[in-house]
Amino acid sequence: MKKLIIFLLPVVLLASCVDSLDDYNINEKKATVVPPATLFSNALKGLADVLTTPSVNTNNYRLYVQHWSTTTYLDEPRYNLTARTIPQALWQAVYRDVISDLNEAKKILNADALLDAKVKANQLAQLEIMEVYSWAVLVNTFGNVPYTEALDPTNPLPKYDDAKTVYDAILVRLDAALAGITPTTAGFTTGDLIYKGDMAKWSKFGNSLKLKLGMIIADVDAAKAKTLVAAAAPNVFTSNADKAAFPYIGTPPNYNPIAQNLNILYSTRQDFVGSSTLIDPLNALNDPRRSSFFTTVGDKYVGGNYGFLNTYANFSKVGTKIIEPTLEGLLMDYAEVEFFLAEAVERGFITSGTAASHYNNAVTASITYWGGTPAEAAAYLAQPAVAYATAKGDYKEKIGFQKWIALYNRGWEAWVEWRRLDYPKLSPPTGGSAPAGLAIPVRIIYPINEQTLNPANREAAGTAIGGDLATTKLWWDKF
């Protein structure tokens, strides 16, 4: 009996210290609070993934700008946005996987009373710059979107805010973020997969983003665009080393999503070939980037017929550099910044440099980024069809055409610039089996599930922008 009492006593004493048996069910390996740096890293990867992937379920912009053609499936190059959940995939990825993580990281940071004030300000600036970038993706894709009432778990039916109002708001936020940076103090370091906490580089990135957002509205509000561009221009990228790029590694799931879809190590799909729309002018100009952009067929670069079926073996494939698992995911690069500066000179927004010098810098930066030499860039620029003084058309056509080439493999960015500059002149598939009346999308329609989940606000938003159609131009797309 004594042995029994001695045996039960520890159990009684242990049970008296807890309220219920649930107190024993504690997973000590489960994080109770996710560090802000982890959320920041995850948001960076989420944004890079959605803008880089070639998945036809999410990102078909390489097809819309006719850099690629398809071999088997025609819904995407013929602009069917409802056969798959394309709008929903992008919408969810940016709201849920990017902006939500950035917001949660900000909440945790703001609640940390022990963090050094300058470090905290820098980290908040990093989060804000990336959130501004993400909101810009949403408003420049869909138009009006939920903003002021978004991400509120108590409000499942957020209203859609006017796109211009959102645009103005994120510009204010960007200025505040830039003003909060102390370049000599680190921000996120291990969590910063782009610049490793170098806030001088984040300042350049933020100002380059400001330059870009200013140029996007140049046709609709020249005065505001000039103010933004003039303020940003002295502090933007100055070389390829400044680029904002996500460093993919060669190990799934952290490899470049292009490799996931196109590299024979991970996929047997043969869905894409280069488009003749791009390859033909590259051939005409003997462009030194061809060997990086595409493979050859019988020692020639051969483009497929855009918007029609193409036999995979007969045409140039996506280049081996592009499908490398470790290829970085570009969010912004020096070449696009220099193209913006060339255009800014032409519009009278800035006086530093000439349009030709910035244009030359842009083309050279693109060629050298893809492995070409400065001598090859100089020879390319010396051609009358490329040289700024003699290339065809006005500044929009000259810059638009070369920028379209330089933004190869960055389909969403190329789509934005094609809509904004209206060059090169691209045409939808016509004739043969192509349906009549096709039009290249100038916006993406709202996700279909919004019709069910948030119908009244979605309908009001569609009416406000002139119709929830892929042919409805956004507020800044004037021409």
TORGUVEX-693340 format. One record per residue (C-alpha): residue in one letter; z, x, y. Coordinates in pm, whole numbers, padded with zeros to 5 digits, always signed. Example, Ala and Ser with C-alpha at 12.3 -4.5 7.8 and 13.67 -1.06 7.14 Angstrom:
BEGIN
A+00780+01230-00450S+00714+01367-00106
//
This chain:
BEGIN
M+00000+00000+00000K+00083+00283+00236K-00253+00441+00164L-00426+00115+00252I-00244+00089+00586I-00328+00449+00672F-00694+00381+00590L-00719+00067+00804L-00536+00199+01107P-00823+00411+01250V-01058+00116+01212V-00821-00115+01398L-00769+00139+01675L-01143+00206+01707A-01229-00164+01717S-00973-00219+01990C-01164+00012+02223V-01490-00190+02228D-01577-00543+02326S-01820-00610+02043L-02018-00439+01772D-02312-00422+02016D-02132-00134+02183Y-02211+00074+01877N-02586+00007+01907I-02658+00274+02166N-02976+00479+02141E-02867+00810+02287K-03227+00934+02296K-03352+00650+02518A-03371+00738+02888T-03180+00500+03112V-03345+00627+03431V-03690+00785+03440P-03696+01080+03682P-03922+01033+03988A-04119+01346+03892T-04210+01190+03557L-04324+00868+03724F-04529+01073+03971S-04699+01268+03692N-04776+00950+03502A-04925+00788+03812L-05146+01091+03877K-05276+01078+03521G-05327+00702+03538L-05537+00728+03852A-05739+01024+03722D-05800+00844+03393V-05931+00521+03541L-06163+00700+03785T-06286+00950+03525T-06330+00749+03206P-06683+00649+03105S-06551+00355+02902V-06777+00054+02952N-06466-00162+02946T-06336-00006+03266N-06570+00220+03459N-06944+00164+03479Y-07003+00322+03818R-07208+00611+03676L-07447+00340+03563Y-07444+00150+03892V-07549+00465+04082Q-07801+00544+03805H-07674+00887+03710W-07670+00777+03346S-07870+00537+03131T-07762+00363+02813T-07913+00378+02467T-07794+00061+02299Y-07603-00174+02527L-07764-00329+02833D-07492-00552+02976E-07351-00273+03190P-07670-00133+03353R-07773-00495+03406Y-07447-00565+03585N-07279-00817+03356L-06918-00818+03472T-06792-01092+03242A-06908-00984+02896R-06613-00742+02901T-06288-00742+03097I-06417-00475+03334P-06257-00602+03657Q-05925-00667+03485A-05911-00318+03333L-05944-00143+03669W-05715-00392+03845Q-05437-00354+03587A-05468+00022+03564V-05425+00077+03938Y-05155-00186+03996R-04952-00137+03678D-05007+00226+03580V-05033+00388+03923I-04891+00195+04218S-04603+00049+04018D-04493+00396+03904L-04524+00536+04255N-04312+00255+04395E-04043+00298+04132A-04034+00671+04202K-03981+00598+04572K-03691+00363+04497I-03515+00625+04288L-03575+00896+04548N-03448+00684+04834A-03130+00611+04640D-03061+00983+04585A-02810+01079+04855L-02773+01436+04727L-03134+01553+04748D-03218+01790+05034A-03363+01586+05322K-03678+01799+05365V-03748+01804+04992K-03703+01427+04976A-03937+01375+05273N-04200+01594+05108Q-04172+01411+04778L-04197+01075+04949A-04506+01204+05134Q-04668+01304+04804L-04601+00958+04663E-04734+00788+04977I-05057+00990+04987M-05131+00894+04629E-05039+00531+04693V-05269+00519+04996Y-05547+00662+04779S-05478+00396+04515W-05476+00105+04761A-05804+00237+04901V-05953+00219+04551L-05848-00145+04521V-05963-00267+04864N-06289-00071+04847T-06364-00218+04506F-06255-00582+04536G-06205-00657+04907N-05902-00877+04971V-05621-00798+04725P-05250-00873+04684Y-05061-00624+04901T-04759-00752+05093E-04647-00971+04801A-04769-00744+04521L-04537-00587+04261D-04261-00840+04324P-04132-00952+03982T-03986-01267+04139N-04326-01373+04275P-04584-01419+03998L-04833-01574+04242P-04886-01319+04520K-05116-01403+04806Y-05424-01190+04870D-05418-00998+05198D-05719-00944+05420A-05887-00617+05321K-05916-00485+05676T-05549-00562+05737V-05455-00369+05422Y-05684-00085+05528D-05519-00062+05869A-05174-00069+05707I-05243+00215+05466L-05384+00427+05748V-05053+00387+05930R-04868+00481+05613L-05087+00787+05567D-05014+00911+05919A-04641+00864+05859A-04661+01056+05532L-04846+01346+05694A-04594+01358+05978G-04310+01381+05725I-04439+01694+05553T-04264+02028+05595P-04527+02276+05466T-04277+02557+05406T-04056+02342+05181A-04152+02235+04829G-04197+01876+04719F-04232+01777+04356T-04302+02096+04165T-04313+02056+03787G-04407+01691+03832D-04689+01776+04071L-04981+01839+03839I-05225+01886+04127Y-05070+02135+04372K-04740+02237+04204G-04536+02138+04509D-04745+02331+04764M-04706+02102+05064A-04956+02290+05279K-05218+02189+05023W-05086+01832+05018S-05127+01825+05395K-05490+01932+05359F-05543+01669+05091G-05385+01397+05303N-05597+01490+05605S-05910+01502+05391L-05825+01152+05267K-05779+01043+05629L-06121+01188+05713K-06272+00995+05425L-06106+00664+05515G-06217+00710+05873M-06579+00771+05778I-06585+00467+05550I-06535+00238+05851A-06774+00430+06080D-07040+00158+06085V-06802-00127+06162D-06547+00038+06395A-06688+00359+06540A-06409+00401+06796K-06131+00389+06540A-06329+00602+06298K-06379+00868+06566T-06007+00879+06643L-05916+00918+06276V-06183+01176+06202A-06115+01388+06509A-05745+01402+06423A-05802+01488+06058A-06097+01731+06078P-05907+02047+06183N-05678+02024+05880V-05906+01937+05587F-06028+02128+05280T-06196+02460+05362S-06302+02581+05015N-06342+02471+04655A-05992+02606+04590D-05845+02320+04795K-05977+02045+04566A-05747+01771+04441A-05803+01778+04065F-05603+01654+03768P-05571+01932+03507Y-05655+01778+03171I-05560+01976+02862G-05742+01993+02532T-05487+01796+02333P-05501+01417+02289P-05391+01200+02462N-05393+01433+02763Y-05756+01538+02736N-06034+01433+02968P-06131+01074+02881I-06499+01169+02890A-06437+01389+02587Q-06253+01104+02421N-06565+00890+02453L-06851+01140+02423N-06741+01462+02256I-06839+01480+01888L-06492+01617+01810Y-06344+01279+01897S-06624+01025+01885T-06952+00962+01705R-07079+00724+01973Q-07418+00795+02130D-07420+00546+02414F-07539+00748+02715V-07823+00974+02825G-07915+01107+03166S-08114+00870+03384S-08463+00954+03503T-08353+00823+03843L-08146+01140+03881I-08311+01386+03646D-08661+01349+03792P-08560+01460+04145L-08340+01734+03997N-08648+01863+03815A-08864+01838+04127L-08614+02051+04319N-08541+02290+04031D-08177+02209+04088P-07947+02482+03950R-07685+02219+03851R-07906+02068+03580S-07773+02294+03304S-07418+02177+03379F-07509+01813+03425F-07734+01765+03120T-07864+01914+02798T-08232+01981+02735V-08484+01828+02498G-08742+02086+02394D-08633+02309+02683K-08691+02028+02932Y-08462+01790+03115V-08577+01441+03028G-08424+01128+03178G-08402+00790+03011N-08541+00466+03151Y-08263+00306+03352G-08163-00043+03245F-08361-00037+02920L-08302+00085+02565N-08344+00459+02510T-08357+00657+02187Y-08066+00900+02202A-08250+01196+02048N-08540+01177+02293F-08350+01230+02618S-08111+01473+02786K-07749+01410+02700V-07443+01443+02920G-07385+01818+02968T-07151+02021+02751K-06934+02109+03052I-06887+01741+03129I-06762+01652+02781E-06515+01943+02755P-06163+01812+02681T-06024+02041+02952L-06265+01941+03231E-06052+01857+03534G-06059+01509+03682L-06165+01537+04046L-05999+01306+04299M-06145+01483+04603D-06339+01804+04653Y-06458+02038+04925A-06823+01937+04897E-06758+01573+04987V-06539+01681+05280E-06820+01895+05421F-07066+01609+05384F-06824+01390+05581L-06806+01657+05852A-07185+01683+05871E-07205+01309+05923A-06921+01319+06175V-07115+01567+06387E-07423+01344+06376R-07216+01043+06485G-07056+01237+06769F-06707+01214+06620I-06648+01592+06620T-06808+01893+06788S-06696+02172+06555G-06991+02322+06370T-07333+02167+06331A-07451+01897+06097A-07676+02153+05927S-07396+02405+05874H-07161+02148+05724Y-07444+02013+05506N-07523+02366+05385N-07156+02425+05310A-07143+02102+05111V-07447+02177+04898T-07333+02535+04839A-06985+02417+04741S-07128+02174+04488I-07361+02429+04332T-07096+02699+04305Y-06839+02454+04169W-07072+02381+03878G-07126+02751+03807G-07422+02839+04028T-07431+03147+04247P-07442+03162+04628A-07792+03310+04594E-07905+03010+04389A-07755+02779+04651A-07938+02965+04929A-08269+02942+04743Y-08215+02572+04682L-08137+02507+05048A-08445+02702+05156Q-08676+02442+05003P-08834+02219+05269A-08730+01907+05075V-08366+02021+05089A-08333+02211+05418Y-08155+01995+05674A-08422+02044+05939T-08709+01938+05714A-08562+01710+05445K-08689+01355+05445G-08535+01088+05664D-08254+01053+05916Y-07907+01200+05869K-07795+00912+05648E-08084+00968+05410K-08052+01349+05403I-07677+01345+05353G-07680+01038+05131F-07930+01186+04886Q-07759+01523+04849K-07414+01363+04836W-07534+01134+04557I-07625+01445+04357A-07303+01627+04444L-07094+01330+04334Y-07241+01339+03986N-06973+01254+03727R-06766+01085+03997G-06921+00746+03960W-06677+00539+04167E-06697+00777+04465A-07076+00790+04439W-07083+00408+04437V-06872+00392+04754E-07096+00640+04935W-07416+00472+04818R-07292+00141+04958R-07181+00303+05281L-07481+00525+05356D-07745+00305+05183Y-07911+00612+05033P-08071+00696+04805K-08264+00374+04772L-08182+00247+04425S-08343-00053+04259P-08214-00269+03972P-08408-00285+03646T-08720-00498+03670G-08996-00604+03433G-09000-00601+03057S-08688-00753+02909A-08489-00728+03232P-08380-01067+03370A-08521-01160+03706G-08304-01135+04014L-08073-00849+03913A-07881-00687+04199I-07670-00372+04194P-07306-00472+04254V-07170-00400+04601R-06823-00513+04497I-06645-00597+04173I-06547-00959+04113Y-06182-01051+04072P-06040-01035+03718I-06114-01348+03519N-05749-01387+03426E-05665-01432+03795Q-05846-01767+03772T-05578-01875+03524L-05272-01685+03640N-05312-01705+04019P-05592-01958+04076A-05517-02089+04424N-05471-01748+04583R-05769-01604+04401E-05989-01894+04516A-05868-01856+04875A-05946-01484+04864G-06294-01543+04729T-06365-01797+05003A-06229-01564+05271I-06466-01278+05182G-06774-01499+05147G-06763-01563+04774D-06618-01390+04469L-06954-01238+04382A-07079-00891+04300T-07334-00935+04580T-07074-01004+04852K-07053-00702+05080L-06712-00574+05183W-06608-00586+05547W-06709-00228+05623D-07047-00247+05446K-07244-00346+05753F-07601-00254+05658
//
